[in-house]
Amino acid sequence: MSFSLRLPAGLLLLGALFAARLPAQPFYLPTANTAIYEKGGEDRFFAATPGKTWVSGTFGCVRDDGWRLHKGLDIRSIQRDRYGEPTDPVKATADGVVVYINNRPSLSNYGNYIVIRHIIEGMEIYSLYAHLSRIQPGLQPGQPVKTGQVIAIMGRTSNTSEHIGKDRAHVHFELNLFNNERFDAWFRKSSPGERNDHGIWNGRNLIGFDPRLVFLEEQQLGPKFSLVQFLRSRTELCRVFVRVTDFPFLRRYPQLIVPNPRAQKEGVAGYEMALDFDALPFEITPRAASEIRGSGKFQLLSVNDAEEEKNPARRLVVKRGGRWELGPHGIEELGLLTD
């Protein structure tokens, strides 16, 4: 089989360029609740699930004894009206452009939610704000917003049976990378008969990372904070090889590509990727055909046993007969990424 396709011109050089230090554009908290920065303030910042500690309101495998992923932060209300309903303004975390608004809460477990696109150190980052009671009048997709601009009022909207009580009123806040603009076609193929009311802004098409760690590292490092370096320092859950030579994520996030002179010289036959527990490909290395062993579109190269035990919710890998292999969810995520 011939692998004549090379990496798109300049893509490896772009990856190396963006690895250099760029001026940081920090994120800001989306509400007036700043208890995350106070010693012992977690209980006043995170809205825990009933009967659980504040950890259940954080990002990660923090629900159902680690077997259910929570993709954002549940930030508590600190302002209420005389009926006990939240009145906290929800603000844009950084300069950006509104790309999606859902104001029909029955269509999503996010309830009313907003997605904003930001460019941080040259990277497309998407913030999401959910369970809103109302959207700021006049706010529309395509509209630019400034850091700290009020975009909504905190609420309790959702379409799930797990009703959000007044005592747990919060904004669910996410930071994400964008997966694939061909999501609609992938969804129709992978989930025939299921509804997708949100197009490419379906939550499945966003790959999350922990805003809490971002806020705390920003505070610690100040202007030395680099989002690219933050993402590149994710803990590896597994390493995979994909026998695909061109997919949208590569062009969107060249900052995560590691140069490989051999592949640049011989031609790219596929990509080796390090994934974290939410399937975020934080290190992508092009590989030449001469570097590849085995066959198949997707290959599992290694697994970090300790990380899989600590963060098992996505079930990206499974162990059969004492050996790790890609699980159905892992194959599905790689399919979405590369289709």
VEXBA-451623 format. One record per residue: residue in three letters; x, z, y of N, C-alpha, C, O in turn. Coordinates in steps of 0.2 Angstrom, whole numbers, plus 5000, padded with zeros to 4 digits. Layout:
ALAXZYXZYXZYXZY...
REM end
This chain:
MET500450004994500050005000500450005006500950045006SER500349965011500749955017500450005022499850015023PHE500950035026500750085032501050055038501550085040SER500750005040501049965046500849995053501249985058LEU500350035053500150065059500550125061500750165058ARG500850115068501250165070500850215075500250195077LEU501150265077500750315082500650275088501150235090PRO500050285091499950245097500550255102500750315103ALA500650205106501250205110501250265115500850275119GLY501850295115501950355119501650415117501750465121LEU501250425112500850485110501350535108501250595110LEU501850525105502350575103502750605109502850655110LEU502850555114503250575120502750615124502950665127LEU502150595124501650645128501650715125501550755129GLY501650715118501650785115502250825117502150885119ALA502850795118503450825120503350845127503550895129LEU503050795131503050815138502550875140502750915144PHE502050875136501550925138501750995135501551045137ALA502250995130502551055128502951095133503051155133ALA503151055138503551085144503051135148502451125148ARG503351175151502951225155502551195161502851155165LEU501951205161501451175166501151235170501151285168PRO501051225177500751275180500051305177499651265175ALA500051365176499451395173498851395177498851405183GLN498251375174497651385178497251435174496951415169PRO497251495176496951545171496151545171495851515176PHE495851575166495151575165494951645169495351695169TYR494351645171494051705174493451735170493151695167LEU493351795170492851825166492151795169492051785175PRO491651775164491051745167490551795170490051765172THR490651855170490151905173490551955177491251955177ALA490252005180490552055184490852115179491152155182ASN490652105173490952155168491652155167491852105164THR492052195169492752195168493052245164493652255164ALA492652275160492852335156493352315151493752355148ILE493452255149493952225144494652245146495052255142TYR494752255153495452265155495552345156496052365158GLU495052385154495152455155495252485148495052465143LYS495752535148495852575142495252605139494952645142GLY495052585133494552615130493852585132493352615131GLY493852535136493252505139492852455134492452425136GLU493152445128492852395124492052405123491652355123ASP491852475122491152485121490752465127490152455126ARG491052465132490652445138490652375140490252345144PHE491052335136491152265137490752225132490452175134PHE490852245126490652205120489952235118489852295117ALA489452185117488752205114488852205107488852145104ALA488852255104488852265096488252245093487752245096THR488252215087487652205083487352275081487752325080PRO486752285079486452345078486752385072486952355067GLY486952445073487252485068488052475067488352505063LYS488352425071489052415070489452435077489152455082THR490052425076490552445082490552385086490352335085TRP490952395092491052345097491352285094491352225097VAL491752295089492152235086491652185084491852125084SER491052195082490552145080490352105085490052045084GLY490552115092490352075097490952035100490952005105THR491552035095492151995097492151935093491651915089PHE492651895094492751825091493051835084493451885083GLY492851795079493151795073492651815067492051815068CYS493051835062492651855055492451925056492751965052VAL491951935060491752005062491052025060490852075062ARG490751985057490051995054489951995047490351965043ASP489452025044489352035037490052045033490252005028ASP490352095035490952125032491552065031491852065026GLY491552025037492051975037491851905035492251865035TRP491251905032491051835029490651795033490451745031ARG490551815039490151775044490551775051490751825053LEU490651705053491051695059490651705065490051675066HIS490951735070490651745077491051705082491651725082LYS490851655085491251605088491451615095491751575099GLY491151675098491251695105491351765106491351805101LEU491251785112491151855114490451875117490151835120ASP490251925115489551945117489652005123489852055121ILE489651985129489752025135489152055137488652025139ARG489252125138488652165139488452155147488752135151SER487752165147487452165154487652235158487752285154ILE487752225164487852285168487452295174487452335178GLN486952245175486452245180485752225177485652185173ARG485252265179484652265176484052275182484152305187ASP483452245180482952255185482552315183482752345178ARG481952325186481652395185481252395178481052445175TYR481252335175480952325168481552335162481352325156GLY482152335165482752345160482952275158483352275153GLU482752225161482952155159483652145163483752165168PRO484152105160484752085163484652045169484251995169THR485052055174485052015180485751995182485851965187ASP486252005177486951985179486951905180486751865176PRO487351885186487451815187488051795182488451835180VAL487951735179488451715174488851655178488551615181LYS489451655178489851615182490351575178490551585173ALA490551515181490951465178491651505177491951535182THR491951495171492551525170493151495173493751525174ALA493151435175493651395178493351335181492751315180ASP493651295186493451235188493251185183493651185178GLY492751145184492551105178491951055180491751055186VAL491651025175491050985176490551005170490751005164VAL489951015172489451025167489350965163489250915166VAL489350975157489250915152488550925148488350875146TYR488350985148487750995144487351055146487651105147ILE486651045146486251105147485651105142485351045142ASN485551155138484951155134484551215137484651265138ASN483951185140483451235143482851245138482251255141ARG482851225132482351235127482551285122482851265117PRO482451345123482751395118482551395111482951415107SER481951365110481751355103482151305099482151305093LEU482651275102483051225099483651245096484051205093SER483851305098484551335096484551405096484251445099ASN484951435091485151505091485551525097485551585098TYR485751475101486051495107485551505113485751535118GLY484951495111484451495116484551445122484851385121ASN484451465128484651425134485451425134485751485134TYR485751365134486451375135486751315139486451265140ILE487351325142487751275146488451265143488751315141VAL488651205143489351185141489651155147489351105151ILE490251175149490651155155491351125152491651155148ARG491551065154492151035153492751055158492551045164HIS493251075156493851095160494451055158494551035152ILE494951045163495551025161496051075163496151095169ILE496351105158496851155158497551135155497551115149GLU498051135160498651105157498651035154498951025149GLY498150995157498050925154497650925148497550875145MET497350985146496950985140496250985141496051025146GLU495850955137495050965138494851025135494951035128ILE494651075138494351135136493651145138493451125143TYR493251175133492451175134492251245134492351285129SER491951275139491651335139490951335138490651285140LEU490651385134489951385133489651455134490051505133TYR489051455137488751515140488051515137487651465138ALA487851565133487251565129486851625130487051675133HIS486151615128485651665128485451675135485251735137LEU485451625140485351635147484551645148484151615144SER484451685153483651685154483451625159482951605158ARG483951605163483751545167484351515170484851545171ILE484351445171484851405173484851405181484251405183GLN485351405184485351395191485051335194485151285191PRO484551345198484151285200484551225203485051245207GLY484451165201484751115203485451095199485651035199LEU485651135194486251125190486051075185485551075181GLN486451015185486350965181487050945177487550955180PRO486950905171487550875168487850825173487550795176GLY488550825173488850785178489050815184489450785188GLN488850875185488950915192489550955191489650995187PRO490050945196490650985196490451055198489951075202VAL490851105195490751175197491451205199491951185196LYS491451255203492051295204492151355201491651385198THR492751385200492851445197492451505200492451505206GLY492051535196491651595199490951575202490651615204GLN490851505202490151485204489651505199489751505193VAL489051535202488551555198488151495195487951455198ILE488151495188487751445185487151465181486751425179ALA487051525181486451555177486351625178486751665181ILE485851655175485751725174485751745167485451715163MET486051805166486051825159485351835156484951855160GLY485251825149484651845146484651865139485151895137ARG484151845135484051865128483751805124483551825119THR483851745127483451695123483851675117484451675116SER483451655112483751635105483151605101482551625103ASN483251565096482751545091482851585085482451565080THR483251635084483351665078482851725077482551745081SER482751745070482351805069482751865071482351915071GLU483351865072483751925075483651925082484051905086HIS483051955084482851965091483352005095483652055092ILE483551985101484052015105483652065109483252045114GLY483752135108483352185112483652195119484252165120LYS483352225123483552235130484252275130484652265134ASP484352325125484952365125485552325123486052335125ARG485452265120485952215118486052155122486352105121ALA485652155128485652095132486452075134486752125136HIS486552015133487251995134487251915135486751885134VAL487851895137488051825137488551815132489051845131HIS488351765128488851745122489251685126489051635128PHE489951705126490351655129490951635124491251675120GLU491051565125491551535120492051495124491851475130LEU492651485121493151435124493251395118493351415112ASN493251325118493351285113493751215114493851205120LEU493951195109494251125109493651075107493151105103PHE493651015108493150965106493350925100493950905100ASN492950925095493150895089493150815089493650785088ASN492550785089492450715088491850685092491350705091GLU492050635096491450605099491050565095490450535097ARG491250555088490850515083490450565079490250555074PHE490250625082489950675078489250655076489050675070ASP488850625080488150605078488150565072487750575067ALA488650515071488650475065488850515059488650505054TRP489350555060489650605055489050645052488950665046PHE488650675057488150725055487550685051487350715046ARG487350625053486850595050487150575042486750575038LYS487750565042488050545035488050615031487950615025SER488350665034488450725030487850775029487850815024SER487350765034486750815033486150765034485750775039PRO486050725029485450685029484750725029484650765026GLY484350705034483650735034483750795039483150825041GLU484250825041484350885046484250855053484450805054ARG484050905057483950885064484550905068484950955066ASN484750865073485250875078484950865085484950805087ASP484750915088484450915094484950915100484750905106HIS485550915099486050925104486550875105487050885108GLY486550825100487050765101487750795099487850835095ILE488250775103488950795102489050865105489550895103TRP488550895108488650965110488351015105488151075107ASN488150995099488051035094488651085093489251065093GLY488551145092489051195091489551185086490151205086ARG489351145081489751125075490351075077490851075074ASN490251045083490750995086491251035090491650995094LEU491251095091491651135095492051175091491851215087ILE492751185092493251225088493451275092493751265097GLY493251335091493351395095494051425094494351425089PHE494251465100494851505100494651575104494151565107ASP494951625103494751695105494851705113495451705115PRO494251705116494351715124494651785125494951795130ARG494451835121494751905122495551895123495851925127LEU495851865118496551865118496851825124497351835127VAL496451775126496651735132496651775138497151775142PHE496051815139496051855145496551905145496851925150LEU496751945139497251995139497951965140498351995144GLU498051905137498751875138498851855145499351855148GLU498251825148498351805155498551865160498951865164GLN498151925158498351985162499052005161499352025166GLN499252005155499952025154500451975157500952005160LEU500351915156500951865158500851835165501351815168GLY500251845168500151815175500351745175500051705170PRO500651715180500851645181501251615175501251555174LYS501551655171501951635165501451615159501751585154PHE500851635160500351615154500351535153500251505158SER500351515147500251445145499751435140499851465134LEU499251405141498651395136498951355130498751365125VAL499351305132499651265126500051305122499951305115GLN500451355124500851395120500451445116500551465111PHE499851465120499451515117499151475110499051505105LEU498951415111498651385105499151365100498951375094ARG499751355102500251335097500451395093500751395088SER500251455096500551515092499951545088500051605085ARG499451505086498951535081499251545075499751525073THR498951595071499151615064498851565060498351545060GLU499351535056499151485051498751505045499051555041LEU498251475043497851495037498051445032498151475026CYS498151385033498351335028498651275032498551265038ARG498951235027499351175030499051125025499051125019VAL498851065029498551015025498850945027499150945032PHE498750895023498950825025498350785024497950785020VAL498250745030497750695030497950625030498450605034ARG497750585025498050515025497550475029497250425027VAL497650485036497250455041497750445047498050485049THR497750385050498250365055498050365062498450365066ASP497350375063497150365070496450405070495950385066PHE496350455074495650485075495650515082496250535085PRO495050525085495050545092495350605094495650605099PHE495450655090495750715091496450705093496750745098LEU496850665090497550645092497550625099498050645103ARG497150585101497150555108496950605113497250605119ARG496550655111496250705116496750755117496850785122TYR497150775111497550835112498350815109498550845105PRO498650775113499350755111499750815112500350815110GLN499550865116499950925117500150965111500651005110LEU499750955106499750985099500150945094500250975088ILE500450885096500750845091501550865092501850875097VAL501850875086502550885085502950825084502750795079PRO503350805088503750735087504150735080504350795078ASN504150685077504450675070504850605071504450555069PRO505450605072505850535073505750495067505750435067ARG505750525061505650485055505050445055505050385053ALA504450475056503850435056503850385062503550335061GLN504150405068504150365073504550295071504350245074LYS505050305067505450245066505150205060505150145060GLU504850235055504650205049503850185049503650145046GLY503550215054502750205054502450265051502650305047VAL501850285054501450345052500950325047500550285047ALA501050365041500550355036500050415036499550405032GLY500150465040499650515040499850575044500450565047TYR499550635044499750685048499750755044499250765040GLU500250795045500250855042499950905047500250905053MET499450945046499150995051499151065049499051075043ALA499351105053499251185052498551195055498451185061LEU498151235051497551255053497451325054497751365049ASP497151355059496951425059496351435055496051395052PHE496051495055495451515051494851485053494351475049ASP494851455059494251415062494351345061493951305065ALA494851325058494951255057495251215063495151155064LEU495551255067495851225073496551205071496951235069PRO496651135072497351105071497851115076497851075081PHE498151175076498551195082499351165081499651165086GLU499451135076500151095075500051035071499851035065ILE500150975074500050915071500650875070500950855075THR500950855064501550825063501450755060501150755054PRO501650695063501550635060502050625054502650655055ARG501850595048502250595043502350515041501850485041ALA502950495039503050435036502850435029502850485025ALA502750375026502550365019503150395014502950425009SER503750385016504250415012504350495012504650515008GLU503950525016503950595016503350625012503250685012ILE502850585010502250605007502350604999502550554996ARG502050654996501950664989501250664987500850694991GLY501050644982500350644980499950594983500150554986SER499250594981498750544983498150584986498050644986GLY497650544988497050564990497050574998497550575001LYS496450565001496350575008496650635011496950635016PHE496450695008496650755010497050795005496850794999GLN497550825007497950865002498050935005498250945011LEU497950985001498151055003498851065001499051054996LEU499251085006500051095005500251165004500651185000SER499851215008500051285007499451325010499051305014VAL499451385008498951435010499351505012499751525008ASN499151535017499351595019498851645016498351665019ASP499051675011498551725007498351775011497751795011ALA498751805015498651865019498051855024497651885025GLU498151795027497751775033497051755030496551765033GLU497051725024496451705021496051765019495451775019GLU496351815016496051885014495751915021495251945020LYS496151915026495951945032495351905036494951935038ASN495351845035494851805039494551745034494751685035PRO494051765030493851725024493251685026492951645022ALA492951695032492251675033492151595033491551575031ARG492651555035492451485035492551455028492351405027ARG492851495023492951465016493251395016493051355012LEU493751385020494151325020494451315014494551255012VAL494751365011495051355004494751404999494451455001VAL494851384993494551424987495051424982495551384981LYS495051484978495551484973495151474966494751514964ARG495451434962495151414956495751414950496251384951GLY495651454945496151454940496851484943497351464940GLY496751524948497351554951497751504955498251524958ARG497451454957497751404962497251384968496651384967TRP497551384974497151364979497051294980497451254978GLU496451274982496251204984495751204989495451254991LEU495751144992495251144998494551154995494351124990GLY494151194999493451204997493051155000493251115004PRO492351154998491951105002491851115009491851055013HIS491951175012491951175019492551155022492551125028GLY493151165019493751135021493751055022493951025026ILE493451025016493450955016492950925021493050875024GLU492450965022491950945027492250945034492150905038GLU492651005036492951005042493450955043493450925049LEU493850935038494350885039493950815040494250775043GLY493450805036493050745037492750735044492850685047LEU492550795047492250785054492850775059492750735063LEU493450805058493950795062494250715062494450695067THR494250685056494550625055494150565054494350505055ASP493450575054493050515053493050475059492650425059
REM end
